[in-house]
Amino acid sequence: MHIAVDSSGAQWLVLERIFGKKRGWLLAPLADFQKRRYVFLLCDVLALISILLGLAWTLYPRHIFLQSFPVSIVLLLLAGKGLRFKTAAVLPAASREKLDVFLKCHLGLLFVAMLFCLVQVGCALRQIYLLA
């Protein structure tokens, strides 16, 4: 994963090549993220807190009375809005840059939040099948 800058100066996050050369590359324009990076990082942190509260509610339903899964999903969607991947046939490769700290934090927080979200769903399904 790296940042490519095209000839117009626009930055693109390059994820990987899709199923070989024929399908193209996964690219996300970084203009929206660079303008509002603190808002996206705030959404990441709030989503992670909401998911952790939801996980605590799932594991300790008699002690914690907050079900925050819908809020978590909305916050994850808002956080992920900064990086919408598109398919492009040709990689904009005027130059390559390293990922900056904000983008690394954003991607890391999104990954951790989605991981905990899956853990929460798994714990909830386990409890449903144990009670049934």
Number of C-alpha atoms within 10 A of each C-alpha: 10 13 23 23 18 15 11 8 10 13 21 24 22 20 14 13 17 14 9 9 10 9 13 17 22 20 26 21 20 18 14 14 21 14 11 11 18 13 14 26 21 14 23 28 19 18 28 24 15 24 29 20 20 26 26 17 20 22 15 11 13 8 9 14 13 14 17 17 21 12 15 25 17 13 22 24 14 16 25 18 13 22 21 13 17 12 14 15 14 12 17 20 12 11 12 15 12 12 14 10 9 15 19 12 14 23 17 13 19 22 14 13 24 18 13 17 23 14 15 22 15 14 14 16 13 12 13 10 8 8 7 6
